[in-house]
Amino acid sequence: MIPTIQQTLPVLGGIVVLAPLLLLAGLGGATLVGWQLSERTIHRAAQAAIMSGLLAAVSVLVLMLVSNTYHVVVDFGHWVETPKFHFAVKFAFDRLSVPLAILSFLLSGTIGAFASRYMHREPGYNRFFSLYALFVAGMVITSLADTIETLFTGWELVGLSSALLVAFFQERPAPSRNALWVWVIYRVSDAALLLAAVVLHHLTGEGDFDQLMGDQPWPFGHASLTPHQAFLVGGLLLLAAAGKSGLAPFSGWLPRAMEGPTPSSAIFYGALSVHLGAFLLLRISPILDASPSLSAMVVVMGLTTAIVAYLTGSVQTDIKSALSYASLTQVGLIVAEIGFGLRYLALIHLLGHACSRTLQFVRAPSLLADYHRLENALGTHLPRSAAPWERVSAGRGAWLYRLGLERTYFDALLVDYVALPFARFFRACDGLERRWTDFLSRGESRESDQVAPHFGHIEEYS
């Protein structure tokens, strides 16, 4: 008996989700048991998983177009269920998730082929591809998640793999310090998303997107929240998106992430990971429609990010930082488009920008070599275009240069008015606890009291 389209779609959807998970289990399991896989074996395994997931995702798209289906849910059941809470693992295939899943597989396969040569004979080759598999699994889970808990799982996997790959060259101090900065910003983003999930369950009793956004497929759903509730939940999700995509004022972590290998820079901060915040805003677009003030905040944050990234990127002296800020400029514009309600335009902009920026990051090393050869042949430097402050005027536009050079002071403001007060508060709490335990024990209560704590200046970790 030939299965129908409606029977085939969930099977193909399961393959889309399981393919990167099997790759992660294979590479991670081999590492845990001490098997030393060859570079060829790792590359072929990655190719097989990515191609399987890509073909299944494309097949889902074709079958949905043929059958005029707009929304398919693949349900892996309720994993936790209580009278007031349930945790279901569900994946939704619709006009938003399927294109992003296809994009994730397509660009991940491209970067996998590039990395197999770029990372050739690198001591951390196996470690790189294990983290690469973790990232692909996180991207697919986040793209297809139909509950906020499932989305949070993929969100965490992407963040973990990103931070570990920033610190990939762990023998040098700079990657580890910059990875710590990235990880701190991601923690803020993750905390906001987790708090939004708690608030959402408190308000509606569930975190299922297909229930929250109504019975209409994306982007025509209507949120079952009042304007005030939508502003509260949407504000937390906007904070989560800002941290993940490097929106203002969190833009400072993006150039620090360039410490990782070029393949991870291309796939994370040029193509996929940097767009996750915009994707989250697209997913919750019915919540934005329910609160005009929240939509206005999204527009302001997007335009502010675009302007700040353009000015900052114009003063960068290395190609990867310049590309990262150029990418952030486009992400800011995409976020502004979402705030204006231009959902399909934002989705097309996201897909096109991710593809073009991946090409630029991959091309960057050879482009520098080409420029050097060309300048050697000419015997002089190539002419450069005038900077924005030079076009304003040499005297009155100099402040724009300083503003861009200092990254519009967002990093300094976060350090002085957020990080340092936070550190001082918990340092005071630690001192209070030490004195209290010493009083109760009538002596030194902890061996760590013998070692003077060293709290270096926050800039040591930036």
GINOR-V889495 format. One line per field, one symbol per residue. ss: DSSP state (H for helix, E for strand, L for the rest). burial: b if it has 16 or more other ideal C-beta (glycine too) atoms within 10 Angstrom, else e. A space follows every 50 residues. Layout:
ss->???
burial->???
//
This chain:
ss->LLLLHHHHHHHHHHHHHHHHHHHHHHHHHHHHLLLLLLHHHHHHHHHHHH HHHHHHHHHHHHHHHHLLLLLEEEEEEEEEEELLEEEEEEEEELLLHHHH HHHHHHHHHHHHHHHHHHLLLLLLHHHHHHHHHHHHHHHHHHHHELEHHH HHHHHHHHHHHHHHHHLLLLLLHHHHHHHHHHHHHHHHHHHHHHHHHHHH HHHHLLLEHHHHLLLLLLLLLLLLLLHHHHHHHHHHHHHHHHHHHLLLLL LLHHHHHHHLLHHHHHHHHHHLHHHHHHHHHHHLHHHHHHLHHHHHHHHH HHHHHHHHHHHHHLLLLLHHHHHHHHHHHHHHHHHHHHHLLLHHHHHHHH HHHHHHHHHHHHHHHHHHHHHHHHHHHHLLLLLLLLLHHHHHLLLLLHHH HHHHHLHHHHHHHHHHHHHHHHHHHHHHHHHHHHHHHHHHHLLLLLHHHH LLLLLLLHHHHL
burial->eeeeeeeebbebbebbbbbbbbbbebbeebeeeeeebebeebbebbeebb ebbbebbbbbbebbeeeebebbbbeeeeeeeeeeebebbbbbbbbbbbbb bbbbbbbbbbbbebbbebbeeeebbbbbbbbbbbbbbbbbbbbbbbbbbb bbbbbbbbbbbbbbbbbbeeeeeebbbbbbbbbbbbebbbebbbebbebb bebbebbbbbebbeeebbbebebbbeeebbbbbbbbbbbbbbbbbbbbbb bbbbbbbbbbbbbbbbbbbbbbbbbbbbbbbbbbbbbbbbbeebbebbbe bbbbbbebbbbbbbbbeebbbbbbbbbbbbbbbbbbbbbeeebeebbebb bebbeebbebbbebeeeeeeeeeeeeeeeeeeeeeeeebeeeeeeeeeeb bebbeebbebbeebbeeebeeeeeeeeeeeeeebeeeeeeeeeebeeeee eeeeeeebeeeb
//
